[in-house]
Amino acid sequence: MSFKPWHLAAMEDYGYTDTNTGLINRVARHLAKSPNDTIGADEFRSACIACNVDPDSFTDSDLEQLQRKLNEIT
């Protein structure tokens, strides 16, 4: 199956890819379902584990990208 660029962009946006951005988006979409206004470390780690993402792999830049994505989708 051949994907067009917009297919790949949509898959990454919704976290269906294993690119760095895709993984961040996957966690962001999971966290967006949280009823909490603030996300604590435990909730962040639980979301990462639920999304099959290593929470310890997040850099400061990744966390900033995660925050931007959360702001965009919530």
C-alpha positions, 0 to 999 in steps of 0.5 A: 500500500502506498501512502500519500504525504497527507496520509502520513501527516494525518497518521503522525498527527494522530499518533499512529506512527513511531516517529518522535512527533507521532509518539508525542502526539499519541501521548498528548491525545491520551492526556487530552482525555484527562479531566484534570487541569494539570498533569502530574508526573504520575499521570504523565508516566501512566499515559506514556506506558498506556501508549507504549512510549518510554516516559524517560525518553522525553527531552525538554524539547519533547515536553514543550512539543507535548504541551503545544500539542495539548494546547492545540487539541484541548 
